[in-house]
Amino acid sequence: MNTSHHPEQPSPNGQPNPNGAHPAEPHGLGSFPEPGGERRYAQIVGWGYHVPEKVITNRDLEQIVDTKDEWIRTRTGIEARHIAASPRETTATLGMKAARKALEVADIHPHQVDLIICATSSPEHIFPSTASIIQDGIGAVNAGAFDLSAACSGFVYGLAMARGQILAGDAEYVLVIGSETLSRIVDWTDRNTCVLFGDGAGAVLVAASDVPGGIMATELGSDGSGADLLTLPAGGSAIPASLETVSSGAHYIKMDGRAVFRFATRVMAEATRKVLDRAGVSVDDVDLIIPHQANIRIIQSSVVKQLRIPEDKVFINLQKYGNTSTASIPIALCEAIEAGKVQPGDNLVFVGFGAGLTWAAAAIKWSTPIEKPEATWWRNTQRQAAYQAAAARSMWKRAVRRVYSQVLAGREGE
């Protein structure tokens, strides 16, 4: 991973970006800040999301499975979900669009990104990583890339990884993406699961900064004894895909809803308390909590009732999207910003839970102006040219590999 600023890009050190980022001076590769030196902070400086156009409402589901709109709304709070209906809509393409929007808000060129983390439960493939496909698609030629598997907690896990890289001095800019096409691993004849999930992607750009604030603390947890409560049984090395697994539906999501509900209502509150304590912030000083958007009753039972957080301090948008797993928190963050719910100086908490079983929380001191930089025609033209160049570069490298392989095969056959 290249951790230096790239010579073809203007160095942003010491100069605020339009969104307020102040990247710190890079320390040596693999080194840490000198004792007594300027402290580094991990600030969220860019954000973006993308969801497929097709919407399936609860009324639509009434035509597919034995369910009712009222039953879904009263038990989950979900009214609709976006579905990737086109073959061209994949976890990678949704993630690319969200990532590009985050870079646009931050006004950062893809060449400046040092690391891409894609949290997903529905990757393009077991390998290569979806993050690597996104890295190629956005032209982040200097970035390392990997997928992170922690189910619906994955986005917050990704923030923790990004924060660690930045505070260690190993990265200046880290893209954290949550992207899902869960509709392709849901059994649309199972009314207990198909009503819950939707597709979408959200991304944030985390930057090294000398401005106090940003991601102040994280809390990560796991209880693997509950691994069977929410799982995709087949397709891995334990149960390889076969005619039997396909015919039995073992490659679809399986969930013990009641057990997951009990787990979630407990750990959401506990994780929030722990991360706030670690950050030195009281519950009363929290301005906004953005929980994983899985179920309205889980949010009300844990965040609202147990923590006694007023409902106007809890952002909820699951009625429009359903459970988008790793994408739910970044999508909600983007909509909270659009709604004016996030302002500089606010104390935020992101908290989620998921298969594993896993849980995660992050305490954020928001220190970035929420105004987007002015989108001039020249800047937009530059961005589009950069993405077209990335696509051309990718095609060229693939073509060169094919030609080289053919030449090599011809020589070996002589």
C-alpha positions in Angstrom: 0.0 0.0 0.0 1.4 3.4 -1.0 1.1 5.7 2.0 2.8 8.8 0.5 1.0 11.6 -1.3 1.3 11.1 -5.0 3.3 13.5 -7.0 0.7 13.9 -9.7 -1.7 15.3 -7.1 -1.5 18.6 -5.3 -0.4 17.8 -1.7 -3.2 18.6 0.7 -1.0 18.7 3.8 -1.9 21.6 6.0 -4.5 22.8 3.6 -8.2 22.3 4.4 -10.3 20.6 1.7 -13.7 22.2 0.8 -15.2 19.6 3.3 -12.9 20.6 6.1 -10.3 17.8 6.0 -6.8 18.6 7.2 -4.7 15.6 6.4 -1.7 15.3 8.7 1.9 15.1 7.5 2.6 11.5 6.5 5.0 9.7 8.8 7.5 7.1 7.4 6.1 3.9 5.9 5.0 1.6 8.8 6.2 4.2 11.4 4.2 5.9 14.1 3.9 9.6 15.1 6.9 10.7 17.1 6.3 11.1 20.8 5.1 14.6 21.5 4.4 15.2 17.8 1.2 16.3 16.3 -1.7 13.9 17.0 -3.5 12.3 14.2 -7.3 11.9 14.0 -9.5 9.8 11.7 -12.2 12.1 10.2 -15.1 11.2 7.9 -14.7 13.7 5.1 -16.8 12.2 2.3 -20.0 10.2 2.1 -22.3 8.8 -0.6 -24.8 6.1 -1.2 -26.6 4.4 -4.1 -29.6 2.1 -4.3 -31.2 0.2 -7.2 -34.1 1.9 -9.0 -36.5 -1.0 -8.6 -38.7 -0.9 -5.5 -40.7 -3.8 -4.1 -43.4 -2.7 -1.6 -45.1 -4.8 1.0 -48.1 -4.9 -1.3 -46.0 -6.4 -4.0 -44.8 -9.1 -1.6 -48.5 -10.0 -0.9 -48.6 -11.2 -4.5 -45.5 -13.4 -4.0 -45.7 -15.0 -0.6 -48.4 -15.5 2.1 -47.9 -12.2 4.0 -49.7 -8.9 4.6 -48.5 -5.3 4.5 -49.8 -4.7 8.0 -48.0 -7.7 9.5 -44.7 -6.6 8.0 -45.1 -2.9 9.0 -46.1 -3.7 12.6 -43.4 -6.3 13.3 -40.5 -4.8 11.4 -41.3 -1.2 10.4 -40.4 -2.0 6.8 -42.7 -0.7 4.0 -40.5 -1.1 0.9 -37.0 -2.3 -0.3 -34.8 -1.6 -3.3 -33.9 -4.6 -5.4 -31.1 -5.1 -7.9 -33.2 -6.3 -10.8 -30.7 -5.7 -13.6 -27.8 -8.1 -14.1 -25.6 -5.0 -14.4 -26.4 -4.1 -10.8 -24.0 -6.1 -8.6 -22.4 -5.6 -5.2 -19.4 -4.1 -6.9 -21.2 -1.7 -9.2 -23.4 -0.4 -6.4 -20.3 0.0 -4.2 -18.4 1.8 -7.0 -21.2 4.4 -7.4 -21.3 5.0 -3.6 -17.6 5.3 -3.5 -17.5 7.8 -6.3 -20.0 10.0 -4.5 -18.0 9.9 -1.3 -14.9 11.0 -3.2 -16.8 13.7 -4.9 -18.0 15.1 -1.6 -14.5 15.0 -0.2 -13.1 16.4 -3.5 -10.4 13.8 -3.5 -8.9 12.0 -6.6 -9.0 8.2 -6.5 -5.2 8.2 -6.9 -5.0 9.6 -3.3 -6.8 6.6 -1.7 -4.5 4.3 0.2 -6.9 1.5 1.2 -10.3 0.3 0.2 -12.3 -1.9 2.7 -15.6 -3.4 1.4 -17.8 -4.8 4.1 -20.3 -7.2 2.5 -22.3 -10.3 3.1 -23.0 -10.8 -0.6 -19.7 -10.4 -2.4 -19.3 -10.8 -6.1 -17.2 -14.0 -5.5 -15.6 -15.8 -2.6 -12.5 -14.5 -4.3 -11.3 -12.2 -5.7 -12.5 -9.5 -3.3 -15.2 -7.2 -4.2 -13.0 -4.4 -2.9 -10.4 -5.2 -5.6 -13.1 -5.0 -8.3 -14.2 -1.6 -6.9 -10.6 -0.4 -6.7 -10.1 -1.2 -10.4 -13.5 0.4 -11.3 -12.8 3.7 -9.7 -9.2 3.9 -10.7 -7.7 3.9 -7.2 -4.4 2.6 -8.6 -2.4 3.3 -5.3 -4.9 1.6 -3.0 -4.8 -1.8 -1.3 -8.1 -3.5 -1.1 -9.8 -6.3 0.8 -13.3 -7.5 1.8 -14.4 -7.6 5.4 -16.9 -10.3 6.6 -18.7 -9.4 9.8 -22.3 -9.4 8.4 -24.4 -6.4 9.3 -21.8 -5.2 11.8 -19.3 -5.1 9.0 -19.4 -1.4 8.2 -18.5 -0.4 11.7 -15.8 -3.0 11.8 -14.5 -1.4 8.6 -14.4 2.0 10.3 -12.4 0.5 13.2 -9.9 -0.9 10.7 -9.7 2.5 8.8 -9.1 4.3 12.1 -6.3 1.9 13.1 -4.5 2.4 9.7 -4.7 6.1 10.0 -3.7 6.5 13.6 -0.8 4.2 13.0 0.4 6.5 10.2 0.0 3.7 7.5 -2.7 5.5 5.5 -3.9 9.0 4.8 -7.2 8.2 3.0 -9.3 5.0 3.5 -12.5 4.2 1.7 -14.9 2.2 3.8 -17.8 0.7 1.8 -20.8 -1.3 2.8 -22.5 -2.9 -0.3 -25.1 -5.6 -0.7 -27.2 -7.5 -3.2 -29.0 -9.6 -0.6 -32.0 -10.1 -2.9 -29.8 -12.7 -4.7 -29.3 -14.9 -1.6 -32.9 -14.6 -0.2 -35.5 -17.3 -0.7 -38.4 -15.4 -2.2 -40.7 -18.2 -1.0 -39.7 -17.8 2.6 -41.9 -15.1 4.1 -39.8 -15.0 7.3 -36.8 -13.7 5.5 -37.7 -12.3 2.1 -39.7 -9.4 3.6 -36.7 -8.2 5.6 -33.8 -7.6 3.2 -33.0 -5.0 0.5 -30.1 -4.0 -1.7 -27.9 -0.9 -1.7 -24.5 0.6 -0.9 -23.0 3.3 1.2 -19.5 4.6 1.5 -17.4 7.0 3.5 -13.9 8.4 3.0 -11.9 8.5 6.2 -8.9 10.9 6.2 -6.0 11.6 8.5 -6.4 15.0 10.1 -4.9 17.2 12.7 -8.3 18.5 13.6 -9.5 16.9 16.9 -12.6 14.7 16.6 -13.6 12.1 14.1 -13.8 8.4 15.0 -13.0 8.6 18.7 -13.6 5.1 19.8 -14.9 1.7 18.6 -16.3 -1.4 20.3 -16.2 -4.7 18.5 -17.6 -8.1 19.7 -18.4 -11.6 18.6 -20.1 -14.7 20.0 -19.5 -17.6 17.6 -21.6 -19.9 19.7 -24.6 -18.3 17.9 -23.2 -18.8 14.4 -26.1 -21.1 13.4 -28.7 -18.5 14.3 -28.2 -16.4 11.1 -26.3 -18.1 8.3 -25.9 -18.9 4.7 -25.3 -22.7 5.0 -24.0 -23.8 1.6 -21.4 -22.5 -0.8 -18.4 -22.4 1.4 -15.8 -25.1 2.2 -18.0 -26.8 4.9 -20.9 -27.4 2.5 -19.7 -26.9 -1.1 -22.4 -26.0 -3.7 -24.0 -29.1 -5.3 -27.2 -30.1 -6.9 -28.5 -31.1 -3.5 -27.7 -27.8 -1.8 -29.3 -25.9 -4.6 -32.5 -28.1 -4.6 -32.8 -27.9 -0.9 -32.3 -24.1 -0.8 -29.2 -24.3 1.4 -27.6 -21.4 -0.5 -30.3 -19.0 0.9 -30.2 -17.0 4.2 -31.5 -19.0 7.2 -32.4 -17.2 10.4 -33.8 -17.9 13.8 -35.7 -14.6 14.1 -36.6 -14.8 17.8 -33.1 -15.7 18.9 -31.6 -12.9 16.8 -34.1 -10.5 18.3 -33.2 -11.4 21.8 -29.5 -11.1 21.1 -29.8 -7.8 19.2 -31.8 -6.0 21.9 -29.2 -6.8 24.5 -25.9 -6.1 22.6 -27.1 -2.9 20.9 -27.5 -1.1 24.2 -24.4 -2.7 25.8 -22.1 -1.8 22.8 -23.4 1.8 22.8 -22.7 2.2 26.5 -19.2 0.7 26.2 -18.1 2.8 23.2 -19.4 6.0 24.8 -17.5 5.2 28.0 -14.4 4.6 26.0 -14.9 8.0 24.2 -15.6 9.8 27.5 -19.1 10.9 26.3 -22.2 10.5 28.3 -25.5 9.2 26.9 -27.1 12.6 27.5 -24.4 14.3 25.4 -25.2 12.1 22.3 -26.8 14.2 19.5 -27.7 11.3 17.1 -27.6 7.6 17.1 -27.6 5.8 13.7 -28.4 2.1 14.4 -28.3 -0.8 12.0 -31.6 -0.6 10.2 -32.9 -4.1 10.7 -36.1 -3.9 12.7 -38.0 -1.0 14.3 -38.8 -3.1 17.4 -35.2 -3.9 18.0 -34.2 -0.2 17.8 -37.0 0.8 20.1 -36.3 -2.0 22.6 -32.6 -1.4 22.8 -31.6 2.2 21.9 -34.8 4.0 22.8 -36.0 2.2 25.9 -32.8 0.8 27.5 -30.6 3.8 26.9 -33.5 6.2 27.2 -32.5 8.1 24.1 -35.3 10.4 22.8 -36.7 9.1 19.5 -35.8 12.4 17.8 -32.1 11.5 18.4 -32.4 8.1 16.7 -32.3 8.2 12.9 -34.5 5.6 11.2 -35.0 5.0 7.5 -35.6 1.3 7.3 -39.2 1.8 6.2 -37.8 2.7 2.7 -34.9 0.2 2.4 -35.4 -2.7 4.7 -32.3 -4.4 6.1 -29.4 -3.7 3.7 -26.9 -5.3 6.1 -23.5 -3.6 5.8 -25.0 -0.8 3.8 -27.7 0.3 6.3 -25.6 2.5 8.5 -23.8 4.5 5.8 -27.0 4.9 3.8 -28.7 6.2 6.9 -25.8 8.5 7.6 -26.0 10.1 4.2 -29.8 10.6 4.6 -29.3 12.0 8.1 -26.8 14.6 6.6 -29.2 15.4 3.8 -32.0 16.0 6.4 -29.8 18.4 8.5 -29.6 15.9 11.4 -25.8 16.1 11.5 -23.8 19.2 12.2 -20.2 20.0 13.1 -19.6 19.4 16.8 -22.3 16.7 17.1 -21.6 13.5 19.0 -22.8 10.5 16.9 -22.9 6.8 17.6 -23.1 4.1 14.9 -24.1 0.7 16.3 -25.0 -2.6 14.7 -25.3 -6.3 15.1 -25.2 -9.3 12.7 -24.4 -12.9 11.9 -21.4 -14.3 13.6 -22.8 -13.4 16.0 -21.2 -10.0 15.9 -21.8 -6.5 17.2 -20.0 -3.2 16.8 -20.3 0.5 17.8 -18.3 3.6 16.9 -18.4 7.0 18.7 -17.9 9.9 16.3 -17.2 13.6 17.0 -18.4 15.1 13.8 -15.9 17.7 12.8 -16.5 18.1 9.1 -18.7 20.8 7.4 -21.7 19.1 5.7 -21.8 21.4 2.7 -20.8 19.8 -0.5 -18.1 21.5 -2.6 -19.5 23.3 -5.6 -19.8 21.0 -8.6 -18.2 23.0 -11.4 -18.4 21.7 -14.9 -14.7 21.6 -15.1 -14.4 19.4 -12.0 -17.2 17.1 -13.2 -15.5 16.8 -16.5 -12.2 15.9 -14.8 -13.9 13.2 -12.7 -15.6 11.6 -15.7 -12.4 11.6 -17.6 -10.6 10.0 -14.7 -13.2 7.2 -14.5 -13.1 6.7 -18.3 -9.3 6.5 -18.1 -9.6 3.9 -15.3 -11.9 1.8 -17.5 -9.6 2.1 -20.5 -6.6 1.2 -18.4 -8.3 -1.9 -17.0 -9.3 -3.0 -20.5 -5.7 -2.4 -21.8 -4.1 -4.4 -19.0 -6.5 -7.3 -19.6 -5.7 -7.3 -23.3 -2.0 -7.2 -22.7 -2.3 -10.3 -20.4 -4.3 -12.2 -23.0 -1.8 -11.4 -25.7 1.1 -12.3 -23.5 -0.5 -15.6 -22.6 -1.1 -16.4 -26.2 2.5 -15.6 -27.2 3.8 -17.6 -24.3 1.6 -20.6 -25.2 2.8 -20.4 -28.8 6.4 -20.5 -27.7 5.8 -23.5 -25.5 4.2 -25.3 -28.3 7.1 -24.9 -30.6 
